[in-house]
């Protein structure tokens, strides 16, 4: 992510943001070739695309508007503000739309299960017993690493969900970082995910906002803000504010990163 100095070097007072407007709707469309012998286009037509175009026209520069149908599909994944109903061409009644504010930090695929109806959990007694025994060792101060392997849809996330449900009465703080299929080339991928969640960093945050959150988060756990924030910012790929550690050797940076993340994660107060 280019820093403020990078943009100033190009003559901009702040990072340049293209004023793009986006409208998104979800539904059936007709896809095919349209045109004549002189020009033929392959495109999608129908009420779904028409409404998406109308939403795009009503969106402010740099914003995304989505329809009520689309919001119902992505409401667990985005932060969105419901707007006043708007009148659009081709619709007899005003439509409800939402302005997307940002993405919700990635969580387990089974988030929100408390509000959903689940099938009976059966056939996993020995696995739950194994996890419970390992957790008992953790309570005694002997850390554990557990790998759960299985085909997609085998119930790995459900198993962890049920195990966590059984720990509700214990003073346990749960931290979760996701390993995505496209993240194999991203260093410290799950650690980055957890760090962003703890600091409240969103994908739409500016560099200045991320720096402020890093300083505040490091101070809250009792660490030296400038020193600790430099490591966090370097981990997040932000050059502004991380200059003081960039000259260190990779080995020292790695050691300090592990030390900082360990202090940050273990500083959480359990209920």
C-alpha positions in Angstrom: 0.0 0.0 0.0 1.7 3.3 -1.1 2.2 5.7 1.8 1.4 9.4 1.9 5.0 10.4 1.0 4.6 8.3 -2.2 1.6 10.3 -3.3 3.1 13.6 -2.3 6.1 12.7 -4.5 3.7 12.4 -7.4 2.3 15.9 -6.7 -0.9 14.8 -4.8 -1.7 16.2 -1.4 -3.4 12.9 -0.5 -3.7 9.4 -1.9 -5.5 9.5 -5.2 -8.9 7.8 -5.3 -10.7 7.3 -8.6 -14.3 8.7 -8.5 -15.9 5.4 -9.6 -19.6 4.8 -8.9 -20.9 1.2 -8.7 -24.4 -0.2 -8.6 -25.1 -3.9 -7.8 -28.3 -5.9 -8.1 -28.8 -9.7 -8.0 -31.3 -11.7 -10.1 -31.8 -13.5 -13.4 -30.6 -12.1 -16.6 -30.7 -12.9 -20.3 -27.2 -13.3 -21.8 -26.5 -13.4 -25.5 -25.3 -11.6 -28.6 -27.0 -8.4 -29.5 -26.4 -6.3 -32.7 -26.3 -6.7 -36.4 -23.8 -7.6 -39.1 -21.7 -4.5 -38.5 -21.4 -4.8 -34.8 -22.3 -7.6 -32.3 -22.0 -7.3 -28.5 -22.2 -10.1 -26.0 -24.1 -8.7 -23.1 -26.7 -9.3 -20.3 -30.1 -7.7 -20.4 -33.2 -7.7 -18.3 -34.7 -6.0 -15.3 -31.8 -7.1 -13.0 -29.2 -5.2 -15.1 -31.5 -2.2 -15.6 -31.9 -1.8 -11.8 -28.1 -2.1 -11.3 -27.6 0.6 -13.9 -30.1 2.9 -12.0 -28.4 2.3 -8.7 -25.1 3.2 -10.4 -26.6 6.5 -11.5 -27.8 7.3 -8.0 -24.5 6.4 -6.3 -22.2 9.2 -5.3 -18.6 9.2 -6.8 -16.5 6.7 -4.9 -19.4 4.8 -3.5 -21.3 1.5 -4.0 -25.0 1.1 -3.9 -26.6 -2.3 -3.7 -30.2 -3.4 -4.0 -32.3 -5.0 -1.2 -32.0 -8.4 -2.8 -28.2 -8.1 -2.9 -28.0 -6.9 0.7 -29.9 -10.0 1.8 -27.1 -12.1 0.4 -24.1 -10.2 1.7 -25.3 -8.6 4.9 -23.0 -10.9 7.0 -20.0 -9.8 4.9 -20.4 -6.0 4.5 -21.2 -3.0 6.5 -24.0 -1.1 4.8 -26.3 1.9 5.5 -29.9 1.7 4.5 -30.9 4.8 2.4 -34.2 6.5 1.9 -36.3 4.8 -0.9 -35.4 6.2 -4.3 -37.6 6.5 -7.4 -36.0 4.9 -10.5 -37.1 4.8 -14.1 -39.1 1.7 -14.9 -40.3 1.1 -11.4 -43.8 2.0 -10.2 -42.7 2.1 -6.5 -39.5 3.6 -4.9 -36.9 0.9 -4.2 -34.8 0.3 -1.1 -31.0 0.5 -1.5 -28.0 0.3 0.7 -24.7 2.2 0.7 -21.7 -0.1 1.3 -19.4 1.3 4.0 -16.8 -1.5 4.0 -16.2 -5.2 4.5 -16.8 -7.1 7.7 -13.6 -8.7 9.0 -13.4 -12.3 7.8 -14.7 -14.8 10.3 -15.6 -18.5 10.3 -18.0 -19.7 7.6 -20.3 -20.7 10.4 -20.7 -17.2 11.9 -24.2 -16.5 13.1 -25.0 -20.2 13.7 -26.5 -19.2 17.0 -29.4 -17.7 15.1 -29.8 -20.5 12.6 -31.3 -24.0 12.8 -28.7 -26.7 12.8 -29.0 -30.4 12.2 -28.3 -32.6 15.2 -24.6 -33.0 15.8 -23.8 -36.8 15.9 -21.0 -39.2 15.3 -18.2 -36.9 16.6 -18.0 -37.9 20.3 -14.4 -39.2 20.1 -13.2 -36.1 18.3 -14.9 -33.8 20.9 -13.4 -35.9 23.7 -9.9 -35.6 22.1 -10.2 -31.9 21.8 -11.4 -31.6 25.4 -8.5 -33.6 26.6 -6.0 -31.4 24.7 -7.7 -28.3 26.1 -7.2 -29.7 29.6 -3.5 -29.8 28.9 -3.6 -26.2 27.8 -5.3 -25.2 31.1 -2.3 -26.8 32.8 0.1 -24.6 30.9 1.1 -27.0 28.2 0.3 -25.4 24.8 -1.1 -27.5 22.0 -1.3 -27.4 18.2 -4.1 -29.4 16.6 -4.6 -30.0 12.9 -8.1 -30.9 11.6 -8.0 -32.3 8.1 -10.9 -33.3 5.9 -12.6 -32.9 2.5 -14.7 -29.7 1.9 -18.1 -30.1 3.6 -16.9 -32.9 6.0 -17.8 -30.7 9.0 -14.5 -29.3 10.2 -15.9 -25.9 11.0 -19.0 -27.5 12.6 -16.8 -29.6 14.8 -14.9 -26.5 16.0 -18.1 -24.7 16.6 -19.5 -27.4 18.8 -16.2 -27.6 20.7 -16.2 -23.9 21.3 -19.8 -24.1 22.5 -18.7 -26.5 25.2 -16.2 -23.9 26.5 -18.7 -21.1 27.1 -18.5 -21.6 30.9 -14.7 -21.4 30.9 -12.6 -18.2 31.0 -11.4 -18.5 27.4 -10.8 -15.8 24.8 -11.1 -17.0 21.2 -9.0 -15.5 18.4 -9.6 -16.5 14.8 -7.6 -16.0 11.7 -8.6 -17.5 8.3 -6.3 -19.3 5.8 -7.8 -18.5 2.4 -7.0 -20.5 -0.7 -5.4 -17.4 -2.4 -3.3 -16.5 0.6 -0.5 -19.0 0.4 1.9 -16.3 -0.8 0.9 -13.8 1.9 3.4 -13.9 4.8 1.7 -14.3 8.3 -1.7 -14.4 6.6 -3.8 -15.7 9.6 -1.8 -13.4 12.0 -2.6 -10.4 9.8 -6.2 -11.3 9.9 -6.2 -11.5 13.7 -4.2 -8.3 14.0 -6.7 -6.4 11.8 -9.6 -7.7 13.8 -8.1 -6.7 17.2 -7.2 -3.3 15.9 -10.5 -2.7 14.2 -8.8 -2.1 10.8 -11.1 -2.1 7.8 -10.2 -2.5 4.1 -11.5 1.0 3.5 -9.3 2.7 6.2 -6.9 5.3 5.1 -3.2 5.1 5.9 -3.6 7.8 8.5 -6.5 5.8 10.2 -4.5 2.6 10.2 -1.5 4.3 11.8 -3.7 5.8 14.5 -5.3 2.5 15.2 -1.9 0.8 15.4 -0.6 3.3 17.9 -3.8 3.1 20.0 -3.8 -0.7 20.0 -0.2 -1.0 21.0 -0.7 1.5 23.9 -3.7 -0.4 25.2 -1.6 -3.6 25.8 1.1 -1.6 27.7 3.7 -1.5 25.0 5.8 1.4 23.7 3.5 2.9 21.0 6.2 4.2 18.5 8.3 1.1 18.8 5.4 -1.4 18.8 3.4 0.4 16.1 6.4 0.3 13.8 6.4 -3.5 13.9 2.6 -3.6 13.4 2.7 -1.2 10.4 5.6 -3.1 8.8 3.6 -6.3 9.2 0.6 -4.6 7.5 2.8 -3.5 4.6 2.6 0.3 5.5 5.8 2.2 5.1 4.7 5.4 6.9 5.7 5.0 10.5 7.7 1.8 10.0 11.0 3.5 8.9 12.7 2.9 12.2 12.6 -0.9 11.9 13.1 -1.2 8.1 16.9 -1.0 8.6 16.9 -4.0 10.9 17.9 -7.5 9.7 15.1 -9.9 8.7 15.9 -12.1 11.7 15.6 -9.3 14.2 12.3 -8.1 12.6 10.9 -11.7 12.7 11.9 -12.0 16.4 10.3 -8.7 17.3 7.2 -9.4 15.3 6.7 -12.7 17.2 7.4 -11.0 20.5 4.9 -8.2 19.8 2.2 -10.5 18.6 2.6 -12.8 21.6 2.3 -9.9 24.0 -0.7 -8.5 22.1 -2.6 -11.8 22.0 -1.9 -12.8 25.6 -2.8 -9.4 26.9 -6.5 -10.0 26.3 -8.5 -10.1 29.5 -10.8 -13.0 29.8 -14.4 -12.5 31.1 
